[in-house]
Amino acid sequence: MKKKTKKPAKKKAKKAAKKVGARKTKTKKAKPKAKKKVAPKKAPKAEKPIGQVTHFFTHIRVAVVKFKVPFRAGGTVRFKGATTDFAQNLSSMQYDHKPIAVAKKGQGVGVKVAKRVREGDMVFIEK
Protein backbone atom coordinates (compact mmCIF):
# COMPACT_ATOMS: atom_id res chain seq x y z
CA MET A 1 0.00 0.00 0.00
CA LYS A 2 0.96 3.50 -0.71
CA LYS A 3 1.39 6.02 1.96
CA LYS A 4 -0.60 9.19 1.74
CA THR A 5 1.59 12.23 1.58
CA LYS A 6 0.57 15.37 3.28
CA LYS A 7 -0.40 18.18 0.98
CA PRO A 8 1.36 21.47 1.42
CA ALA A 9 -0.37 24.11 3.53
CA LYS A 10 -1.15 26.35 0.54
CA LYS A 11 -3.26 23.76 -1.18
CA LYS A 12 -5.15 23.06 2.01
CA ALA A 13 -5.86 26.77 2.45
CA LYS A 14 -7.20 27.01 -1.10
CA LYS A 15 -9.49 24.05 -0.63
CA ALA A 16 -10.74 25.45 2.66
CA ALA A 17 -11.46 28.78 1.00
CA LYS A 18 -13.41 27.08 -1.77
CA LYS A 19 -15.50 25.13 0.70
CA VAL A 20 -16.42 28.22 2.71
CA GLY A 21 -17.28 30.14 -0.46
CA ALA A 22 -14.67 32.81 -0.05
CA ARG A 23 -13.42 34.34 -3.25
CA LYS A 24 -9.87 35.11 -3.94
CA THR A 25 -9.61 38.44 -5.74
CA LYS A 26 -7.01 38.97 -8.35
CA THR A 27 -5.01 42.10 -8.10
CA LYS A 28 -4.58 43.82 -11.40
CA LYS A 29 -1.31 45.36 -12.22
CA ALA A 30 -1.67 49.08 -12.62
CA LYS A 31 -1.07 50.01 -16.23
CA PRO A 32 0.96 53.13 -16.69
CA LYS A 33 -1.34 55.88 -17.87
CA ALA A 34 -0.55 57.30 -21.24
CA LYS A 35 0.94 60.71 -20.66
CA LYS A 36 -0.27 63.49 -22.85
CA LYS A 37 2.51 64.85 -24.93
CA VAL A 38 2.97 68.49 -24.12
CA ALA A 39 5.13 70.57 -26.38
CA PRO A 40 7.98 72.14 -24.47
CA LYS A 41 7.59 75.85 -23.93
CA LYS A 42 9.72 77.76 -26.32
CA ALA A 43 11.56 80.83 -25.22
CA PRO A 44 10.66 83.92 -27.19
CA LYS A 45 12.92 84.41 -30.11
CA ALA A 46 15.56 87.01 -29.59
CA GLU A 47 15.08 89.73 -32.14
CA LYS A 48 17.97 90.35 -34.48
CA PRO A 49 18.89 93.97 -34.96
CA ILE A 50 18.48 95.30 -38.50
CA GLY A 51 20.55 98.42 -37.89
CA GLN A 52 22.35 100.71 -35.49
CA VAL A 53 22.21 104.44 -34.80
CA THR A 54 25.55 105.96 -35.77
CA HIS A 55 24.72 109.63 -35.18
CA PHE A 56 21.91 111.85 -33.88
CA PHE A 57 21.27 115.49 -34.72
CA THR A 58 19.40 116.96 -31.73
CA HIS A 59 18.34 120.27 -33.29
CA ILE A 60 16.45 118.61 -36.18
CA ARG A 61 15.78 115.23 -34.49
CA VAL A 62 17.30 113.15 -37.25
CA ALA A 63 19.14 109.89 -36.65
CA VAL A 64 21.63 108.32 -39.01
CA VAL A 65 20.97 104.59 -39.08
CA LYS A 66 23.35 102.11 -40.65
CA PHE A 67 21.20 99.19 -41.81
CA LYS A 68 22.49 95.59 -41.75
CA VAL A 69 19.72 94.38 -44.08
CA PRO A 70 17.71 96.10 -46.82
CA PHE A 71 14.77 98.03 -45.38
CA ARG A 72 11.82 99.66 -47.17
CA ALA A 73 10.42 103.04 -46.12
CA GLY A 74 7.01 102.84 -44.44
CA GLY A 75 7.89 99.98 -42.11
CA THR A 76 7.71 100.16 -38.33
CA VAL A 77 10.91 99.86 -36.32
CA ARG A 78 11.85 99.85 -32.63
CA PHE A 79 14.76 101.89 -31.33
CA LYS A 80 16.22 100.18 -28.29
CA GLY A 81 19.16 101.17 -26.14
CA ALA A 82 20.22 101.71 -22.53
CA THR A 83 17.70 104.54 -22.00
CA THR A 84 15.80 104.38 -25.28
CA ASP A 85 12.86 102.13 -26.13
CA PHE A 86 10.13 103.24 -28.53
CA ALA A 87 8.56 102.19 -31.81
CA GLN A 88 8.03 104.41 -34.82
CA ASN A 89 6.93 104.23 -38.43
CA LEU A 90 9.74 105.26 -40.79
CA SER A 91 7.70 107.23 -43.30
CA SER A 92 10.69 108.85 -45.00
CA MET A 93 14.37 108.09 -45.35
CA GLN A 94 17.10 110.15 -46.98
CA TYR A 95 20.52 109.38 -48.34
CA ASP A 96 22.78 112.27 -49.36
CA HIS A 97 19.85 114.71 -48.83
CA LYS A 98 17.66 112.83 -51.34
CA PRO A 99 14.63 110.72 -50.43
CA ILE A 100 14.99 106.97 -50.96
CA ALA A 101 12.44 104.12 -50.89
CA VAL A 102 14.78 101.30 -49.86
CA ALA A 103 17.86 101.43 -47.66
CA LYS A 104 20.55 99.02 -48.83
CA LYS A 105 22.66 96.82 -46.60
CA GLY A 106 25.50 98.81 -45.03
CA GLN A 107 24.04 102.17 -46.05
CA GLY A 108 23.84 105.02 -43.52
CA VAL A 109 20.41 106.63 -43.90
CA GLY A 110 18.96 109.75 -42.29
CA VAL A 111 15.67 109.09 -40.51
CA LYS A 112 13.38 111.61 -38.79
CA VAL A 113 12.62 110.33 -35.26
CA ALA A 114 9.98 111.33 -32.70
CA LYS A 115 12.21 111.03 -29.62
CA ARG A 116 15.86 111.32 -28.77
CA VAL A 117 18.07 108.38 -29.69
CA ARG A 118 21.71 107.83 -28.89
CA GLU A 119 24.69 106.54 -30.79
CA GLY A 120 24.86 102.78 -30.42
CA ASP A 121 21.10 102.27 -30.01
CA MET A 122 19.94 99.22 -31.95
CA VAL A 123 17.11 99.20 -34.49
CA PHE A 124 14.71 96.23 -34.66
CA ILE A 125 11.72 95.40 -36.87
CA GLU A 126 8.50 95.99 -34.92
CA LYS A 127 5.76 93.38 -35.33
ChimeraX commands (.cxc) that place a marker at each C-alpha (Angstrom):
marker #1 position 0.00,0.00,0.00 radius 0.5
marker #1 position 0.96,3.50,-0.71 radius 0.5
marker #1 position 1.39,6.02,1.96 radius 0.5
marker #1 position -0.60,9.19,1.74 radius 0.5
marker #1 position 1.59,12.23,1.58 radius 0.5
marker #1 position 0.57,15.37,3.28 radius 0.5
marker #1 position -0.40,18.18,0.98 radius 0.5
marker #1 position 1.36,21.47,1.42 radius 0.5
marker #1 position -0.37,24.11,3.53 radius 0.5
marker #1 position -1.15,26.35,0.54 radius 0.5
marker #1 position -3.26,23.76,-1.18 radius 0.5
marker #1 position -5.15,23.06,2.01 radius 0.5
marker #1 position -5.86,26.77,2.45 radius 0.5
marker #1 position -7.20,27.01,-1.10 radius 0.5
marker #1 position -9.49,24.05,-0.63 radius 0.5
marker #1 position -10.74,25.45,2.66 radius 0.5
marker #1 position -11.46,28.78,1.00 radius 0.5
marker #1 position -13.41,27.08,-1.77 radius 0.5
marker #1 position -15.50,25.13,0.70 radius 0.5
marker #1 position -16.42,28.22,2.71 radius 0.5
marker #1 position -17.28,30.14,-0.46 radius 0.5
marker #1 position -14.67,32.81,-0.05 radius 0.5
marker #1 position -13.42,34.34,-3.25 radius 0.5
marker #1 position -9.87,35.11,-3.94 radius 0.5
marker #1 position -9.61,38.44,-5.74 radius 0.5
marker #1 position -7.01,38.97,-8.35 radius 0.5
marker #1 position -5.01,42.10,-8.10 radius 0.5
marker #1 position -4.58,43.82,-11.40 radius 0.5
marker #1 position -1.31,45.36,-12.22 radius 0.5
marker #1 position -1.67,49.08,-12.62 radius 0.5
marker #1 position -1.07,50.01,-16.23 radius 0.5
marker #1 position 0.96,53.13,-16.69 radius 0.5
marker #1 position -1.34,55.88,-17.87 radius 0.5
marker #1 position -0.55,57.30,-21.24 radius 0.5
marker #1 position 0.94,60.71,-20.66 radius 0.5
marker #1 position -0.27,63.49,-22.85 radius 0.5
marker #1 position 2.51,64.85,-24.93 radius 0.5
marker #1 position 2.97,68.49,-24.12 radius 0.5
marker #1 position 5.13,70.57,-26.38 radius 0.5
marker #1 position 7.98,72.14,-24.47 radius 0.5
marker #1 position 7.59,75.85,-23.93 radius 0.5
marker #1 position 9.72,77.76,-26.32 radius 0.5
marker #1 position 11.56,80.83,-25.22 radius 0.5
marker #1 position 10.66,83.92,-27.19 radius 0.5
marker #1 position 12.92,84.41,-30.11 radius 0.5
marker #1 position 15.56,87.01,-29.59 radius 0.5
marker #1 position 15.08,89.73,-32.14 radius 0.5
marker #1 position 17.97,90.35,-34.48 radius 0.5
marker #1 position 18.89,93.97,-34.96 radius 0.5
marker #1 position 18.48,95.30,-38.50 radius 0.5
marker #1 position 20.55,98.42,-37.89 radius 0.5
marker #1 position 22.35,100.71,-35.49 radius 0.5
marker #1 position 22.21,104.44,-34.80 radius 0.5
marker #1 position 25.55,105.96,-35.77 radius 0.5
marker #1 position 24.72,109.63,-35.18 radius 0.5
marker #1 position 21.91,111.85,-33.88 radius 0.5
marker #1 position 21.27,115.49,-34.72 radius 0.5
marker #1 position 19.40,116.96,-31.73 radius 0.5
marker #1 position 18.34,120.27,-33.29 radius 0.5
marker #1 position 16.45,118.61,-36.18 radius 0.5
marker #1 position 15.78,115.23,-34.49 radius 0.5
marker #1 position 17.30,113.15,-37.25 radius 0.5
marker #1 position 19.14,109.89,-36.65 radius 0.5
marker #1 position 21.63,108.32,-39.01 radius 0.5
marker #1 position 20.97,104.59,-39.08 radius 0.5
marker #1 position 23.35,102.11,-40.65 radius 0.5
marker #1 position 21.20,99.19,-41.81 radius 0.5
marker #1 position 22.49,95.59,-41.75 radius 0.5
marker #1 position 19.72,94.38,-44.08 radius 0.5
marker #1 position 17.71,96.10,-46.82 radius 0.5
marker #1 position 14.77,98.03,-45.38 radius 0.5
marker #1 position 11.82,99.66,-47.17 radius 0.5
marker #1 position 10.42,103.04,-46.12 radius 0.5
marker #1 position 7.01,102.84,-44.44 radius 0.5
marker #1 position 7.89,99.98,-42.11 radius 0.5
marker #1 position 7.71,100.16,-38.33 radius 0.5
marker #1 position 10.91,99.86,-36.32 radius 0.5
marker #1 position 11.85,99.85,-32.63 radius 0.5
marker #1 position 14.76,101.89,-31.33 radius 0.5
marker #1 position 16.22,100.18,-28.29 radius 0.5
marker #1 position 19.16,101.17,-26.14 radius 0.5
marker #1 position 20.22,101.71,-22.53 radius 0.5
marker #1 position 17.70,104.54,-22.00 radius 0.5
marker #1 position 15.80,104.38,-25.28 radius 0.5
marker #1 position 12.86,102.13,-26.13 radius 0.5
marker #1 position 10.13,103.24,-28.53 radius 0.5
marker #1 position 8.56,102.19,-31.81 radius 0.5
marker #1 position 8.03,104.41,-34.82 radius 0.5
marker #1 position 6.93,104.23,-38.43 radius 0.5
marker #1 position 9.74,105.26,-40.79 radius 0.5
marker #1 position 7.70,107.23,-43.30 radius 0.5
marker #1 position 10.69,108.85,-45.00 radius 0.5
marker #1 position 14.37,108.09,-45.35 radius 0.5
marker #1 position 17.10,110.15,-46.98 radius 0.5
marker #1 position 20.52,109.38,-48.34 radius 0.5
marker #1 position 22.78,112.27,-49.36 radius 0.5
marker #1 position 19.85,114.71,-48.83 radius 0.5
marker #1 position 17.66,112.83,-51.34 radius 0.5
marker #1 position 14.63,110.72,-50.43 radius 0.5
marker #1 position 14.99,106.97,-50.96 radius 0.5
marker #1 position 12.44,104.12,-50.89 radius 0.5
marker #1 position 14.78,101.30,-49.86 radius 0.5
marker #1 position 17.86,101.43,-47.66 radius 0.5
marker #1 position 20.55,99.02,-48.83 radius 0.5
marker #1 position 22.66,96.82,-46.60 radius 0.5
marker #1 position 25.50,98.81,-45.03 radius 0.5
marker #1 position 24.04,102.17,-46.05 radius 0.5
marker #1 position 23.84,105.02,-43.52 radius 0.5
marker #1 position 20.41,106.63,-43.90 radius 0.5
marker #1 position 18.96,109.75,-42.29 radius 0.5
marker #1 position 15.67,109.09,-40.51 radius 0.5
marker #1 position 13.38,111.61,-38.79 radius 0.5
marker #1 position 12.62,110.33,-35.26 radius 0.5
marker #1 position 9.98,111.33,-32.70 radius 0.5
marker #1 position 12.21,111.03,-29.62 radius 0.5
marker #1 position 15.86,111.32,-28.77 radius 0.5
marker #1 position 18.07,108.38,-29.69 radius 0.5
marker #1 position 21.71,107.83,-28.89 radius 0.5
marker #1 position 24.69,106.54,-30.79 radius 0.5
marker #1 position 24.86,102.78,-30.42 radius 0.5
marker #1 position 21.10,102.27,-30.01 radius 0.5
marker #1 position 19.94,99.22,-31.95 radius 0.5
marker #1 position 17.11,99.20,-34.49 radius 0.5
marker #1 position 14.71,96.23,-34.66 radius 0.5
marker #1 position 11.72,95.40,-36.87 radius 0.5
marker #1 position 8.50,95.99,-34.92 radius 0.5
marker #1 position 5.76,93.38,-35.33 radius 0.5
marker link #1:1,2 radius 0.2
marker link #1:2,3 radius 0.2
marker link #1:3,4 radius 0.2
marker link #1:4,5 radius 0.2
marker link #1:5,6 radius 0.2
marker link #1:6,7 radius 0.2
marker link #1:7,8 radius 0.2
marker link #1:8,9 radius 0.2
marker link #1:9,10 radius 0.2
marker link #1:10,11 radius 0.2
marker link #1:11,12 radius 0.2
marker link #1:12,13 radius 0.2
marker link #1:13,14 radius 0.2
marker link #1:14,15 radius 0.2
marker link #1:15,16 radius 0.2
marker link #1:16,17 radius 0.2
marker link #1:17,18 radius 0.2
marker link #1:18,19 radius 0.2
marker link #1:19,20 radius 0.2
marker link #1:20,21 radius 0.2
marker link #1:21,22 radius 0.2
marker link #1:22,23 radius 0.2
marker link #1:23,24 radius 0.2
marker link #1:24,25 radius 0.2
marker link #1:25,26 radius 0.2
marker link #1:26,27 radius 0.2
marker link #1:27,28 radius 0.2
marker link #1:28,29 radius 0.2
marker link #1:29,30 radius 0.2
marker link #1:30,31 radius 0.2
marker link #1:31,32 radius 0.2
marker link #1:32,33 radius 0.2
marker link #1:33,34 radius 0.2
marker link #1:34,35 radius 0.2
marker link #1:35,36 radius 0.2
marker link #1:36,37 radius 0.2
marker link #1:37,38 radius 0.2
marker link #1:38,39 radius 0.2
marker link #1:39,40 radius 0.2
marker link #1:40,41 radius 0.2
marker link #1:41,42 radius 0.2
marker link #1:42,43 radius 0.2
marker link #1:43,44 radius 0.2
marker link #1:44,45 radius 0.2
marker link #1:45,46 radius 0.2
marker link #1:46,47 radius 0.2
marker link #1:47,48 radius 0.2
marker link #1:48,49 radius 0.2
marker link #1:49,50 radius 0.2
marker link #1:50,51 radius 0.2
marker link #1:51,52 radius 0.2
marker link #1:52,53 radius 0.2
marker link #1:53,54 radius 0.2
marker link #1:54,55 radius 0.2
marker link #1:55,56 radius 0.2
marker link #1:56,57 radius 0.2
marker link #1:57,58 radius 0.2
marker link #1:58,59 radius 0.2
marker link #1:59,60 radius 0.2
marker link #1:60,61 radius 0.2
marker link #1:61,62 radius 0.2
marker link #1:62,63 radius 0.2
marker link #1:63,64 radius 0.2
marker link #1:64,65 radius 0.2
marker link #1:65,66 radius 0.2
marker link #1:66,67 radius 0.2
marker link #1:67,68 radius 0.2
marker link #1:68,69 radius 0.2
marker link #1:69,70 radius 0.2
marker link #1:70,71 radius 0.2
marker link #1:71,72 radius 0.2
marker link #1:72,73 radius 0.2
marker link #1:73,74 radius 0.2
marker link #1:74,75 radius 0.2
marker link #1:75,76 radius 0.2
marker link #1:76,77 radius 0.2
marker link #1:77,78 radius 0.2
marker link #1:78,79 radius 0.2
marker link #1:79,80 radius 0.2
marker link #1:80,81 radius 0.2
marker link #1:81,82 radius 0.2
marker link #1:82,83 radius 0.2
marker link #1:83,84 radius 0.2
marker link #1:84,85 radius 0.2
marker link #1:85,86 radius 0.2
marker link #1:86,87 radius 0.2
marker link #1:87,88 radius 0.2
marker link #1:88,89 radius 0.2
marker link #1:89,90 radius 0.2
marker link #1:90,91 radius 0.2
marker link #1:91,92 radius 0.2
marker link #1:92,93 radius 0.2
marker link #1:93,94 radius 0.2
marker link #1:94,95 radius 0.2
marker link #1:95,96 radius 0.2
marker link #1:96,97 radius 0.2
marker link #1:97,98 radius 0.2
marker link #1:98,99 radius 0.2
marker link #1:99,100 radius 0.2
marker link #1:100,101 radius 0.2
marker link #1:101,102 radius 0.2
marker link #1:102,103 radius 0.2
marker link #1:103,104 radius 0.2
marker link #1:104,105 radius 0.2
marker link #1:105,106 radius 0.2
marker link #1:106,107 radius 0.2
marker link #1:107,108 radius 0.2
marker link #1:108,109 radius 0.2
marker link #1:109,110 radius 0.2
marker link #1:110,111 radius 0.2
marker link #1:111,112 radius 0.2
marker link #1:112,113 radius 0.2
marker link #1:113,114 radius 0.2
marker link #1:114,115 radius 0.2
marker link #1:115,116 radius 0.2
marker link #1:116,117 radius 0.2
marker link #1:117,118 radius 0.2
marker link #1:118,119 radius 0.2
marker link #1:119,120 radius 0.2
marker link #1:120,121 radius 0.2
marker link #1:121,122 radius 0.2
marker link #1:122,123 radius 0.2
marker link #1:123,124 radius 0.2
marker link #1:124,125 radius 0.2
marker link #1:125,126 radius 0.2
marker link #1:126,127 radius 0.2
view
